[in-house]
């Protein structure tokens, strides 16, 4: 197990590097030494990523890096991994097909494959293909044994033993057809919601704003719909989230806001609007960018039953209902290491495959 400890230590150093970079990015200066060089080179990669993908702002990339810096600590990594018998792993090549909706969205799969002493064969999304190769090289600097454990490919996936693929409902059908013969985790579209009672504090609603607006609402953990009681006062909600109004100055977000608002008005849909977030009553879960769906409820029991039936469509449920498995307001984009996507334990899958 000593070789796994070396890998753990490499990721702990990477976590420190993330924190150091977020400070460095505020005032990039010439620094001497290996880490100074790495910081400068990584800053170039981050800048390139922001140019390649207009949704990847410096702020959003830093947010992702800071969340990972808080998870890649000795205490949290050891607590996570000690729940498993890592010695039972049969070393194999695991293909990872990554999404590209938010920065480093596939990092948890990468971390899980490498720390279970498997070989990661990575196929990145063209929307997020700049950051991870640099970080892999940084890890290899620290632990050269990782060189044979991390491979990137742009072509057809070949010579793998298992696969972890993340995509849309459409791509999931493709994945099932072409990749389903091997042991697999194939993830589809999921959305996150909040269930409000009308008794939320201003602080809770403001924190909900982060769940809605972080990464411009592009993540599966981004809240795309709220359930509210009949007669809910939306003014309270809008006042609480007003501090997020600068988001409208992001061009891609503003374009989506203008387009969706025009479509709704031409279609004569009834909407609520505060000039940076449109509220639309809708039974769906996947709201467009700059739009938040809402649905009224009057019967808590009926709503609980609906959410249980739709469990496979939901990633996170935010709220204060004891009857529901909910998470705190403002925490959707701050998952723990054991908060597995779609509720499927990735490490357990890797160890038993």
C-alpha positions as CSV (number, residue, x, y, z in Angstrom):
1,X,0.0,0.0,0.0
2,X,3.1,2.2,0.2
3,X,2.7,3.1,-3.5
4,X,-0.8,4.4,-2.9
5,X,0.5,6.6,-0.1
6,X,3.0,8.1,-2.5
7,X,0.0,9.0,-4.8
8,X,-2.0,10.4,-1.9
9,X,1.0,12.7,-1.0
10,X,1.2,13.8,-4.6
11,X,-2.5,14.9,-4.5
12,X,-2.0,16.6,-1.2
13,X,0.8,18.7,-2.8
14,X,-1.5,19.4,-5.7
15,X,-4.1,20.7,-3.3
16,X,-1.5,23.1,-1.8
17,X,-0.6,24.2,-5.3
18,X,-4.2,25.0,-6.1
19,X,-4.4,27.3,-3.0
20,X,-1.1,28.9,-3.9
21,X,-2.2,29.5,-7.5
22,X,-5.4,31.2,-6.4
23,X,-3.4,33.7,-4.5
24,X,-0.8,34.0,-7.3
25,X,-3.6,34.7,-9.9
26,X,-4.6,37.9,-8.1
27,X,-1.2,39.3,-8.7
28,X,1.0,37.3,-11.1
29,X,4.6,38.1,-10.5
30,X,7.9,36.5,-11.4
31,X,8.9,33.9,-8.8
32,X,12.0,31.8,-8.7
33,X,12.2,28.1,-8.2
34,X,10.2,25.1,-9.5
35,X,6.8,26.2,-8.0
36,X,7.2,29.7,-9.3
37,X,7.7,28.3,-12.8
38,X,4.8,26.0,-12.4
39,X,2.5,28.8,-11.2
40,X,3.4,30.9,-14.1
41,X,2.9,28.1,-16.6
42,X,-0.4,27.1,-15.0
43,X,-1.6,30.7,-15.2
44,X,-0.9,30.6,-18.9
45,X,-3.0,27.4,-19.2
46,X,-5.8,29.0,-17.2
47,X,-5.8,32.1,-19.4
48,X,-5.9,29.8,-22.5
49,X,-8.9,27.9,-20.9
50,X,-10.8,31.2,-20.4
51,X,-10.2,32.1,-24.1
52,X,-11.2,28.7,-25.4
53,X,-14.4,28.5,-23.4
54,X,-16.2,31.7,-22.6
55,X,-18.0,30.1,-19.6
56,X,-14.7,29.4,-17.9
57,X,-14.0,32.7,-16.2
58,X,-11.0,33.1,-13.9
59,X,-13.4,33.4,-11.0
60,X,-15.1,30.1,-11.8
61,X,-11.8,28.3,-12.4
62,X,-10.5,29.6,-9.1
63,X,-13.7,28.6,-7.3
64,X,-13.2,25.0,-8.6
65,X,-9.5,25.0,-7.6
66,X,-10.3,26.3,-4.1
67,X,-12.9,23.6,-3.5
68,X,-10.4,21.0,-4.5
69,X,-7.7,22.5,-2.3
70,X,-10.0,22.0,0.7
71,X,-10.6,18.4,-0.2
72,X,-7.0,17.4,-1.1
73,X,-5.8,17.3,2.4
74,X,-4.2,14.4,4.3
75,X,-7.1,14.3,6.8
76,X,-9.9,14.3,4.2
77,X,-8.2,11.9,1.7
78,X,-7.3,9.4,4.4
79,X,-10.8,9.5,5.9
80,X,-12.3,8.9,2.5
81,X,-10.0,6.1,1.5
82,X,-10.0,4.2,4.8
83,X,-13.6,3.3,4.2
84,X,-12.4,0.9,1.5
85,X,-10.1,-2.1,1.2
86,X,-7.8,-0.8,-1.5
87,X,-5.8,-4.0,-1.4
88,X,-8.6,-5.8,-3.2
89,X,-8.1,-3.8,-6.4
90,X,-7.1,-5.6,-9.5
91,X,-5.1,-3.1,-11.5
92,X,-6.8,-2.3,-14.8
93,X,-7.2,0.4,-17.4
94,X,-10.2,2.6,-16.8
95,X,-11.5,4.8,-19.7
96,X,-12.8,8.1,-18.4
97,X,-15.0,10.1,-20.8
98,X,-15.3,13.6,-19.3
99,X,-18.0,16.2,-19.7
100,X,-16.9,19.8,-20.2
101,X,-19.7,21.9,-18.7
102,X,-17.7,23.3,-15.7
103,X,-14.0,23.5,-15.0
104,X,-12.3,20.2,-14.1
105,X,-15.7,18.5,-13.9
106,X,-14.1,15.1,-14.4
107,X,-11.4,15.5,-11.7
108,X,-13.2,13.3,-9.1
109,X,-13.2,10.4,-11.5
110,X,-9.6,11.0,-12.3
111,X,-8.7,11.1,-8.6
112,X,-10.7,7.9,-7.9
113,X,-9.1,5.9,-10.7
114,X,-5.5,7.0,-9.8
115,X,-5.8,6.6,-6.1
116,X,-7.2,3.1,-6.4
117,X,-4.0,2.2,-8.3
118,X,-5.6,1.9,-11.7
119,X,-4.5,3.3,-15.0
120,X,-6.6,6.3,-16.3
121,X,-7.2,6.5,-20.0
122,X,-8.7,10.0,-20.4
123,X,-10.8,11.3,-23.2
124,X,-11.6,15.0,-22.5
125,X,-14.3,17.2,-23.7
126,X,-13.1,19.9,-26.2
127,X,-14.7,22.4,-23.9
128,X,-12.3,21.5,-21.0
129,X,-9.1,20.1,-22.4
130,X,-6.5,22.5,-21.2
131,X,-6.1,22.3,-17.4
132,X,-6.0,18.6,-16.5
133,X,-3.0,17.6,-18.7
134,X,-0.9,20.3,-17.0
135,X,-2.1,19.0,-13.6
136,X,-1.3,15.5,-14.5
137,X,2.3,16.6,-15.5
138,X,2.6,18.3,-12.1
139,X,1.6,15.1,-10.3
140,X,4.1,13.2,-12.3
141,X,6.8,15.7,-11.3
142,X,6.1,14.8,-7.7
143,X,5.6,11.0,-8.2
144,X,7.2,9.8,-11.4
145,X,5.5,6.4,-11.0
146,X,2.3,8.1,-12.1
147,X,3.6,8.5,-15.6
148,X,2.4,5.0,-16.7
149,X,-0.9,5.5,-14.8
150,X,-2.2,8.6,-16.7
151,X,-2.8,8.6,-20.5
152,X,-4.7,11.1,-22.6
153,X,-6.3,10.2,-25.9
154,X,-8.1,12.1,-28.6
155,X,-8.9,9.1,-30.8
156,X,-11.0,6.0,-30.4
157,X,-10.9,4.4,-27.0
158,X,-9.1,1.1,-27.1
159,X,-7.6,-1.5,-24.7
160,X,-9.5,-0.6,-21.6
161,X,-11.1,-2.8,-18.9
162,X,-13.9,-0.6,-17.6
163,X,-15.4,2.8,-18.4
164,X,-16.8,5.9,-16.6
165,X,-18.6,8.1,-19.0
166,X,-20.5,11.4,-18.3
167,X,-22.7,13.1,-20.8
168,X,-26.3,13.9,-21.8
169,X,-29.3,11.6,-22.1
170,X,-28.5,11.4,-25.8
171,X,-24.8,10.6,-25.5
172,X,-25.7,8.1,-22.7
173,X,-27.5,6.0,-25.4
174,X,-24.4,6.1,-27.5
175,X,-22.2,5.2,-24.6
176,X,-24.5,2.2,-23.7
177,X,-24.4,0.9,-27.3
178,X,-20.6,1.2,-27.9
179,X,-19.2,0.9,-24.4
180,X,-21.8,-1.0,-22.4
181,X,-20.2,-4.4,-22.9
182,X,-17.5,-3.6,-20.4
183,X,-18.1,-2.8,-16.7
184,X,-19.3,0.8,-16.7
185,X,-20.7,3.8,-15.0
186,X,-22.7,5.8,-17.5
187,X,-24.1,9.1,-16.2
188,X,-27.0,11.0,-17.8
189,X,-28.6,14.4,-17.3
190,X,-29.5,15.3,-13.8
191,X,-30.6,18.6,-12.3
192,X,-30.7,20.1,-8.8
193,X,-33.6,21.7,-7.1
194,X,-34.5,23.7,-4.0
195,X,-37.7,23.1,-1.9
196,X,-38.7,26.3,-0.1
197,X,-41.2,26.6,2.7
198,X,-41.5,30.4,2.7
199,X,-39.7,30.6,6.1
200,X,-36.2,30.8,4.8
201,X,-33.9,33.6,6.1
202,X,-32.4,36.2,3.9
203,X,-29.0,34.5,4.4
204,X,-30.4,31.2,3.3
205,X,-31.9,32.7,0.1
206,X,-28.7,34.6,-0.6
207,X,-26.8,31.3,-0.2
208,X,-29.3,29.7,-2.6
209,X,-28.2,32.4,-5.1
210,X,-24.8,30.7,-5.2
211,X,-26.4,27.4,-5.9
212,X,-28.2,29.0,-8.8
213,X,-25.5,31.3,-10.3
214,X,-22.2,29.5,-9.6
215,X,-20.7,28.3,-13.0
216,X,-23.6,30.3,-14.6
217,X,-25.9,27.4,-13.7
218,X,-24.2,25.0,-16.1
219,X,-23.5,22.2,-13.5
220,X,-25.7,19.2,-12.7
221,X,-25.4,20.5,-9.1
222,X,-26.6,23.9,-10.1
223,X,-30.2,24.6,-8.9
224,X,-32.4,24.9,-12.0
225,X,-35.8,24.8,-10.3
226,X,-37.4,25.7,-7.0
227,X,-40.6,24.4,-5.5
228,X,-42.5,27.0,-3.5
229,X,-45.7,27.0,-1.4
230,X,-48.9,28.4,-2.9
231,X,-48.9,32.2,-2.5
232,X,-45.1,32.4,-2.1
233,X,-43.7,36.0,-2.1
234,X,-41.1,36.1,-4.9
235,X,-40.1,39.7,-3.9
236,X,-38.4,38.2,-0.8
237,X,-36.4,35.8,-3.0
238,X,-35.5,38.5,-5.6
239,X,-34.3,40.9,-2.9
240,X,-32.1,38.2,-1.3
241,X,-30.3,37.3,-4.5
242,X,-29.9,40.9,-5.8
243,X,-26.2,40.9,-5.0
244,X,-25.6,38.5,-7.9
245,X,-26.9,41.0,-10.4
246,X,-23.3,41.7,-11.9
247,X,-23.6,38.3,-13.6
248,X,-25.6,40.0,-16.3
249,X,-22.4,41.7,-17.4
250,X,-21.0,38.4,-18.6
251,X,-21.7,38.4,-22.4
252,X,-22.6,34.8,-22.9
253,X,-25.0,34.9,-19.9
254,X,-26.5,38.2,-21.1
255,X,-27.1,36.8,-24.6
256,X,-28.9,33.8,-23.1
257,X,-30.9,36.0,-20.9
258,X,-32.0,38.3,-23.8
259,X,-32.8,35.3,-26.1
260,X,-34.8,33.4,-23.5
261,X,-36.7,36.5,-22.4
262,X,-37.6,37.3,-26.0
263,X,-38.8,33.8,-26.7
264,X,-41.0,33.8,-23.5
265,X,-42.5,37.2,-24.3
266,X,-43.2,36.2,-27.9
267,X,-44.8,33.0,-26.8
268,X,-46.8,35.0,-24.2
269,X,-45.6,32.9,-21.3
270,X,-46.1,34.4,-17.9
271,X,-42.7,35.2,-16.4
272,X,-41.2,37.1,-13.5
273,X,-38.1,39.1,-14.2
274,X,-35.5,41.2,-12.3
275,X,-33.3,42.1,-15.3
276,X,-30.8,39.2,-14.6
277,X,-32.9,36.1,-13.8
278,X,-36.1,35.0,-15.3
279,X,-38.6,33.0,-13.2
280,X,-40.9,30.8,-15.3
281,X,-43.6,28.4,-14.0
282,X,-42.8,25.0,-15.5
283,X,-43.1,21.4,-14.6
284,X,-39.6,20.6,-16.1
285,X,-36.4,20.4,-14.2
286,X,-33.8,21.6,-16.8
287,X,-34.2,25.3,-17.1
288,X,-32.3,27.3,-19.7
289,X,-29.4,29.6,-18.7
290,X,-30.6,32.8,-17.0
291,X,-33.9,31.1,-16.2
292,X,-35.1,29.4,-13.1
293,X,-38.2,27.2,-13.2
294,X,-40.6,27.2,-10.3
295,X,-43.6,25.1,-9.4
296,X,-46.1,25.7,-6.6
297,X,-47.1,23.0,-4.1
298,X,-49.9,22.8,-1.6
299,X,-49.6,19.2,-0.4
300,X,-46.3,18.3,1.1
301,X,-47.1,14.6,0.9
302,X,-47.8,14.8,-2.9
303,X,-44.6,16.7,-3.5
304,X,-42.6,14.2,-1.5
305,X,-44.0,11.4,-3.6
306,X,-43.3,13.3,-6.9
307,X,-39.7,13.9,-5.9
308,X,-39.3,10.2,-4.9
309,X,-40.6,9.2,-8.3
310,X,-38.2,11.6,-10.0
311,X,-35.2,10.6,-7.9
312,X,-33.1,9.5,-10.9
313,X,-33.5,12.9,-12.5
314,X,-32.2,14.8,-9.4
315,X,-28.6,15.4,-8.3
316,X,-29.1,17.6,-5.2
317,X,-32.1,18.8,-3.2
318,X,-31.6,21.9,-1.2
319,X,-33.8,22.8,1.6
320,X,-34.9,22.5,5.3
321,X,-37.3,19.6,5.1
322,X,-36.7,16.8,7.6
323,X,-38.8,14.4,5.5
324,X,-36.4,14.9,2.5
325,X,-32.7,14.1,2.1
326,X,-31.6,17.7,1.6
327,X,-28.4,19.7,1.8
328,X,-27.7,23.2,3.1
329,X,-28.3,26.3,1.1
330,X,-25.2,27.4,-0.6
331,X,-23.5,24.0,-0.6
332,X,-24.4,22.3,-3.9
333,X,-21.0,23.2,-5.5
334,X,-19.0,22.1,-2.4
335,X,-19.4,18.3,-2.4
336,X,-17.5,16.0,-0.1
337,X,-15.2,13.4,-1.5
338,X,-17.9,10.7,-0.9
339,X,-20.6,12.8,-2.6
340,X,-20.7,10.6,-5.7
341,X,-22.4,11.7,-8.8
342,X,-25.8,10.0,-9.3
343,X,-25.2,8.4,-5.9
344,X,-23.0,5.7,-7.5
345,X,-19.9,4.9,-5.4
346,X,-17.1,5.2,-8.0
347,X,-14.4,3.8,-5.7
348,X,-16.5,0.7,-4.8
349,X,-17.1,0.2,-8.5
350,X,-13.4,0.4,-9.3
351,X,-12.4,-2.0,-6.5
352,X,-15.0,-4.6,-7.4
353,X,-14.5,-4.6,-11.2
